[in-house]
Amino acid sequence: MKSIEHLNRVFEHPELMVMGHAQSAADHNLGLGWLYYAQVRVTRPQTVVCIGSWRGFVPIVLGRALADNADGGHLHFIDPSMVDDFWADPQRTQAWFAGFGVDHVTHHLMTTQAFVQSDAYRALGPVGLLFVDGMHTAEQARYDFEAFEALLADDASVFFHDSVRRLRSPIYGKDKVYEHSVVDYIHALRQDPRYQLMDYAHGSGVTLLRRAPPPPPTEVTLTKSAMAGGAATPAPPPAPAPA
Ligand SMILES: C[S@@+](CC[C@H](N)C(=O)[O-])C[C@H]1O[C@@H](n2cnc3c(N)ncnc32)[C@H](O)[C@@H]1O
């Protein structure tokens, strides 16, 4: 089956067309999912970690991109199935992902707090892409990011979903309504000069974080040999100002 046919299967499931990724079945539009897919195809991470998902839209898109990279990348999906029992049965979870051609995924049926105590966490190695979409409080978003911060590869990408506005959510029960406050943590991260952030205020919004680039290199002059592939020579110092 062609890759696009696997991906198109998400449009057959109304439960994958919700939760604020600006996706729409009518015109086969992945919405923000195009960003998630493209980021994996462009940066080719070997290890992707996705925290939290309603019915799997994000891990399916990330998993499809890894499959299409075809270079051995693996997805770790962390979710304790706190909303209902959707992720509770390992065989059912594996079959659900396999239905979209996503086989290189390990589901960890636990919170991030439990995952950081596990052997799987200690064995992870550099993480090329982290997707934070668990409990949408500023405190939990901070916990999720800091749990993986030291493991992030130099060119890692981090997405935070539900990151651009405040919202009251009854998803854990009418008596457990809580406020999404990831936006407050994003504001704090924006003050950190080590990182650059970009918001996409579509659907429920997503923010992409990458390391800030180093200062630009000193000016170089392109010589003919440099243009042909040789080393560029530094520009000569400016002439002294006339006395
Ligand atoms: C309902 S989803 C949010 C919806 C999401 N925006 C989407 O697109 O699917 C949030 C998920 O985070 C999980 N979750 C809650 N607390 C968590 C934690 N501490 N660690 C990992 N996952 C958590 C829940 O089990 C739930 O499935």
The ligand as a Tripos MOL2 file, in Angstrom:
@<TRIPOS>MOLECULE
LIG
   27    29     1     0     0
SMALL
NO_CHARGES

@<TRIPOS>ATOM
      1 C1         -6.9000   13.8750   25.9030 C.3       1 LIG1
      2 S1         -5.2580   14.0190   25.3360 S.3       1 LIG1
      3 C2         -5.2750   15.6640   24.7990 C.3       1 LIG1
      4 C3         -5.8260   15.7320   23.4460 C.3       1 LIG1
      5 C4         -4.7620   15.9900   22.4740 C.3       1 LIG1
      6 N1         -4.6610   17.4460   22.2480 N.3       1 LIG1
      7 C5         -4.9360   15.2760   21.1600 C.2       1 LIG1
      8 O1         -4.7940   15.8860   20.1290 O.co2     1 LIG1
      9 O2         -5.1690   14.0590   21.1580 O.co2     1 LIG1
     10 C6         -4.3170   14.1090   26.7920 C.3       1 LIG1
     11 C7         -3.7710   12.7580   27.1420 C.3       1 LIG1
     12 O3         -2.7310   12.9650   28.0850 O.3       1 LIG1
     13 C8         -2.6590   11.8650   28.9270 C.3       1 LIG1
     14 N2         -2.0100   12.2990   30.1640 N.ar      1 LIG1
     15 C9         -2.5340   12.9760   31.1990 C.ar      1 LIG1
     16 N3         -1.6080   13.1620   32.1650 N.ar      1 LIG1
     17 C10        -0.4620   12.6120   31.7150 C.ar      1 LIG1
     18 C11         0.8470   12.4720   32.2550 C.ar      1 LIG1
     19 N4          1.1710   12.9620   33.4490 N.pl3     1 LIG1
     20 N5          1.7840   11.8360   31.5200 N.ar      1 LIG1
     21 C12         1.4710   11.3440   30.2850 C.ar      1 LIG1
     22 N6          0.2480   11.4450   29.7220 N.ar      1 LIG1
     23 C13        -0.7050   12.0700   30.4290 C.ar      1 LIG1
     24 C14        -4.0920   11.4210   29.1180 C.3       1 LIG1
     25 O4         -4.1750   10.0360   29.4010 O.3       1 LIG1
     26 C15        -4.7420   11.7880   27.7880 C.3       1 LIG1
     27 O5         -4.9050   10.6690   26.9520 O.3       1 LIG1
@<TRIPOS>BOND
     1     1     2 1
     2     2     3 1
     3     2    10 1
     4     3     4 1
     5     4     5 1
     6     5     6 1
     7     5     7 1
     8     7     8 2
     9     7     9 1
    10    10    11 1
    11    11    12 1
    12    11    26 1
    13    12    13 1
    14    13    14 1
    15    13    24 1
    16    14    15 ar
    17    14    23 ar
    18    15    16 ar
    19    16    17 ar
    20    17    18 ar
    21    17    23 ar
    22    18    19 1
    23    18    20 ar
    24    20    21 ar
    25    21    22 ar
    26    22    23 ar
    27    24    25 1
    28    24    26 1
    29    26    27 1
@<TRIPOS>SUBSTRUCTURE
     1 LIG1         1 GROUP 0 **** ****
